[in-house]
């Protein structure tokens, strides 16, 4: 990440001492990017908002226990990712919501991705990305959109760096294949959650 490591160290120190101003700075710095990540992981604005709030509640309640050498952005993305994965597991048990996750297409001007798309290619990429299995979507978002190195992203995902690189390679191949096809293929709910 292009984050100044000195600023992160200062934020960690402030969080460890319970400084409210530091928490506000961290919130202001990471809120929009974490929300975007969660929105793309869950495909639902209301859920992304709830998970974002829970991520920062966890920071507020556990910030005093951060290690001095904690990489704050990785810590936040790990919490957000774990919350998103828990959401997906709960949805898997609720077949009605699983149907919503696997549903193709958004109505023009209504879905969150249409609001973000500035051109047709970006809209296609967002649509295909939304339909990739969660672990591949996550890899592309962490490495591409969020700018984490493979080592940092692997740490967030709780896997080895080589495993993350392989996952990222597969994700890129899937994205390219679906872009080359010209349209996203339908996925089963189990594929969306894998």
Secondary structure, 3 states (H helix, E strand, C coil): CCCCHHHHHHHHHHHHCCCHHHHHHHHHHHHHHHHHHHHHHHCCHHHHHHHHHHHHHHHHHHHHHCCCCCCHHHHHHHHHHHHHHHHHHHHHHCHHHHHHHHCCCCCCCCCHHHHHCCCHHHHHHHHHHHHCCHHHHHHHHHHHHCCCCHHHHHHHHCCCHHHHHHHHHHHHHHHHHHHHHCCCCCCCHHHHHC
